[in-house]
Amino acid sequence: MGVTAALDNIPRGAWIALLVVSFVLFWPIGLGLLIYLKWSGRMGCWKHRGADHWRQRAQDSMQRWYRAQGSSGNRAFDEYRDETLRRLEEEQKEFKDFLERLRHAKDKAEFDQFMADRRRRGEPGPAPEPQA
């Protein structure tokens, strides 16, 4: 297990306690730790970090658990489990691609609306690109 993975497993409460203790003992260490925690994103807000981070960690944990289980002794079940996991991973990838296309379409529509409003007001702006 790498250093980063080990640091990710330390709960937020432990980081806060370590931060307080380091400020009490020697404030420059506390300041350095505070900067590190903020820069690394370990103390970021939930809304800024997003649920994707936690969802990905849970998914990785489940995949490690399934792989560590090895064979159940029933070959038919093992094949079914492997096929189901493969299919779910494929569906997840397709869904992420769909969401990315949806976000792109939404961004494009908002930008087109902005440019149309800007042209209506008569403000100069970059020349619109021809659409295919």
Secondary structure, 3 states (H helix, E strand, C coil): CCHHHHHHCCCHHHHHHHHHHHHHHCHHHHHHHHHHHHHHCCCCCHHHHCHHHHHHHHHHHHHHHHHHHCCCCCHHHHHHHHHHHHHHHHHHHHHHHHHHHHHHHHHHHHHHHHHHHHHHHCCCCCCCCCCC
